[in-house]
């Protein structure tokens, strides 16, 4: 199913856009100063903990596809 899903012309555009968004977010984050990065991390924590109802650290531990891990 993974290959067929990847080749699906109806979902390819969304996947491409999601990958592009992730790439641009990573690039932008790397160019922020430490204060701005902390603001982003605080917002991520609020979103993840509010949506997933668990601590950010637990989410990061269980999802190895996340590229950035806060220090």
JOZIRA-V318965 format. One record per helix or strand of 3 or more residues. SS is the DSSP state (H for helix, E for strand). FROM is the first residue (numbers start at 1). LEN is the number of residues. Records with the same first field share a line. If there is no record, write none. Layout:
BEGIN
SS: FROM-LEN, FROM-LEN
END
This chain:
BEGIN
H: 2-6, 9-22, 34-19, 56-7
END
